[in-house]
Amino acid sequence: MRHVRVIVLPLLSCAAAPQAPVAHQPPAVEQSPGVAWSDVRAEIEASICLRAERVVGQIAAVYGDREACGLSPAETAVERAVARAFEAAKPALLTLREERAAALEALELDDPDAQLDGVRRAYMSDRFMAALLPRIVAALEDEGLGCHGCPRPRASERRVLEWDRFEPYLFAYVWPDPVVTARDDAGRETGKPKISVHICGGINGVAELADPDPGILRAAHLAALDTKVLHEAVPRALASLARSSAFAELTTDDERTLHLRRELAPTVLADPRVRPAVCETLSRFEIDTGVIVTDC
């Protein structure tokens, strides 16, 4: 807050009688145009709801989907800001497993009102709001508005890494599945090896990392989840490896699996677009992870 220095000058008067002292007040600080936190919070809550699934008797917890929550298209500044923030934060929100587990637990309650209250409590956690609120504030600022009374979550601690340290974390979430080749009863191969890969799914190579850092893991998960160029490069690289003479010389599925897991990263990164694209994704989610890779 700017402090105003008030200088009181002697009061000059032509009257013979002494004058009463005059109280001087500093000028009021004009508050910038904006919206109240209560309005923003109400809009966030309205964007978290329950949706009936096609399977009879099944419901799902939903956030950031105005149509699913029975809301009209965003029209006001608050509605637009919250909608934009949910869209930008979606990948980061998807990585919040504890919140998702708590929401699923709330769905087990019998009363629909209790279910909805529980889901909203689960998702409006400190971590959930830390991903959402800075983006809401930024979106409101784009509209020329402030957010009066909005909480300011503590920013993630900034961590600067070199690519060589980050790369193993990234490719732990770009993980070739075990190769499977059909065989007859005698053990002879009866078809081509089946090759597939999981990108940032439940099947990953995190267990192969020595004492992994949770913060870097989350950054790598987000980079794998939301880098389109990487998603395009991985199947091409996998197909190239499967056609190679080195792969053809291998005789067991275990050898083939190990080969793909060892060679996939350098093959993907041979595409010069991949590394800069991954770093661009990391920069978008620095607000969530604090992680920045220097040599991109």
N, C-alpha and C positions, 0 to 999 in steps of 0.2 A: 504494500500500500504506500502511496506517495504521501509523505508528511508535508503539510503546508506550514510554512513559518509565518506567524502572524506578528506584525510589528504594530504596537499601539502608540500613536503619536499623542502629544498633549492636546487636550481639547481647548481651543481658543474661543472665548465668548466675550461679547460686549456687555453682558449683564454684570451688575455688581455682585449679585449673589453667587456663591459657588455652585457649580453645576454638579448634578448627580453623575456618577461614573457610568460610562456606556459600555455594555458588554459586547465584545466583538466575537463572532462565531466564524470558524473556518468555513469556507464554502463547501457545500455538500458534494460528495464524490458521486458523479453521475454513473449509475449502473448501466453496463452495456445491455442492449436488447438480448433477450434470451428466453429460455424455458426453465421451468422448475423441475427439480429432480423427481418430485412426486409424479409429474406428468410423464417423465421418461420411464420411471419405474413401472407405472401403470401400463405403458405401451409394451414394455418388455414382458410383463406378466401376461398380457393379452396374446402375445406371440408364442407363448408356451401353452400347449393344450393337449387334449386327448383326441385321437382320431379312431373311428371304427374301421377295422380292417375288413377285407372281403370275407374272411372266415368268420362265421357266425360266433358271436360271443367273444371275439378277440378285439382288443384295443391296443393302440400304440401311443407312446409319448412322442410329441412332435414339438420342435421349436423352429422359429424363423420362417415358417411357411404360412403366410397370411391366408391363402385360400383354404388350406387344410384346417385352419383355426376359425374359419367362418368370417374372416375380416374382409372388408372391401379393399380394393387397391389403395396403396399408400397415397395420401393426398397432402396431409399437413407436413410441416417441417419435421416434427417429432416422428411421425410415422415413416417418412422417407429415411430419416437418419437411422432409426432402429432397423429398418429393413436392409439398408445398405450395410450396416455393421454386422448383422447376422450373416449376410452373404459373404462378406470379406473374412469373417472369423470362422466360417463353417469348418475348414480343415482343422483348425486349432481346436475347435469344440469337439470334433470327432475323436480326438485323441484323449479326451477326459473319461477314462474308464470308470473311475470311482463314481462320478456323477451319473453315468449311464446305469451302473449297477444299482445305485440308490433309486433312480427313477423306475427301474424294473421292479424293485422291491415295493415301491409305492403302488404299482399297478396290481399287486396282490391283495390290496385292501378291498373290502366289500362295497363300501360307500363311494359312489362316483365323485362326490364333492371332496371326500378325503383323498381319493386317488389324485385328483387334480391339484389339491393343495400340496400333497406329498411330492408330486412331480415337479411343481414349481419350486419348492424348497430344495429339491435335489439339484436342479439345474441352475438356480440362482445362487450358487456357491461362490466363495471368494475367487476360485480359479476361473470359473465360468465368467464371472463379471469382470475379472482382470483382462480377459480376452475381448469382451464385448464393449466395455465402457470407453476405453481410449478411442475406439473406432466410432462410437456414437458421438463423442465430443468432437472428433475431427470432422465428422459428417455435418454436425450442427455448425461448426465454424465455417464450413464451405457454404452454408446457407446464411452466413453473417450473424449467427446467433451464438450466445454462450449457454452454458448449462449451469444454472444457479443451484448450488447445493449438491451437485453431482459428486459422489465419492471419487477419489483419485487413487486407484490401486497402485501399489508400489511397483515400479518397473522392474523387469527381470534384470539381474546383474549382467552387464555386458561382458561377453567372453570372446576373445579373438583367437581363432585357430588357424593353423596352416592346413591346406588341403590334405596332406598326407595323414594327418591325424583324423580328419573327418571322414575320409573315404571309406575305411572299413565299417564305420557306423552306417553310412548310406547303403552300402551293398549288403549289409546284414538284413536290410528290408527289401532287397532285390535278390531273392533267394531261389535258385533252381530247386525244384522238387526232386526227390529220389527218382532216378531213371528206372523205368520198369519195362522189361522186354518179355513178351509172351513166350512161354516154353512148353514143350510137350512133356509127357511123363518121364521121358528119358533125359530131360534137361536140355534138349536141343531148341534153339531159337526158332520160333514159328512166325515171327513178324519183326517189324522194325521197332527199335527202342521208342518208348513213349516219353516225350520230353515236355516239361511244362515249368512254369516259374510263378512264384507268388511275389507280388509287389506290395509290401507293407501290410500284409495280412497277418492272421494269427500264426501262420507258418512262416518262420523267419530264421535268420542265423544269429540272433542276439546271443544265444547260449554259447556261441563260438567265440565271443569277445571276452577278453580277459578283464575282469573287474570293470564292466562298462559304466560310464558316467551317465546318470539318468537325464541330465540336462541336454547332453549331446545326443542321447538316444531320441529324445523328443524332437529335437531339431532335425535329425536324420529322418525320422518317421514323417514329419511334415514335408520335407524335401522330396521324399519318395512318393508321398501321397499326391502332391500337387504340382509336379513338374511334368508338363505335357511332353516336352521334348524327350525326357527320359523314358516315358511310357512308349513313345514311338520307337526309340532306339533299342530298347531291350529285346523285343521279339525278333528284330532284324539280326541283332548280335547273336541271339540264341540259335537262330536258324543257320547262321554262318558257321558257328561252332559245330553244329550237328552235321554239317556237310563236309567238314574238314577231314583231311587224311589222318590227322592225329587222333580224332575221335573214332574213325573207322578202325583204327588199329587196336582199340581197347576191346577187351573180351568179356568183361563183367560189368554189371550195372553199377556196382559200387565204384569201380574205376571211372566209369562214364560220369557218374554224379560228381565225384571229386574233381574231375577235369572241368566240368561246366562251372562249378562253384569257384574254381581257381582262376579260370580264364574269362569269366563273364565281365568283370569290372574293366580290365584293360581293353577288351573288345568293344564294350559300350563307350568307353571314354575315347576311343579312337575317332569317334564322331566329335569334331571340334565344337559343336553347338551344345553338347550336353553339360559340360562343366560350368560355363557361364550361366546356363539356364537354371541349374541347381542353385548357384549362388544368388541369382535373382530371386528365387523362391525363398531362400534363407533370409534375404533382406526384407521381404514382405512380412515374414513372421518373426523378425527380430524383437518386436514388441512382446511376443509370447515366450521366446526362448532366450533372448539376449545373445544368441550365437551369431557370429560373423566370421566368414572364411576369407582370409586375406588374399591369397594368390589364385584369383579366378581369371 
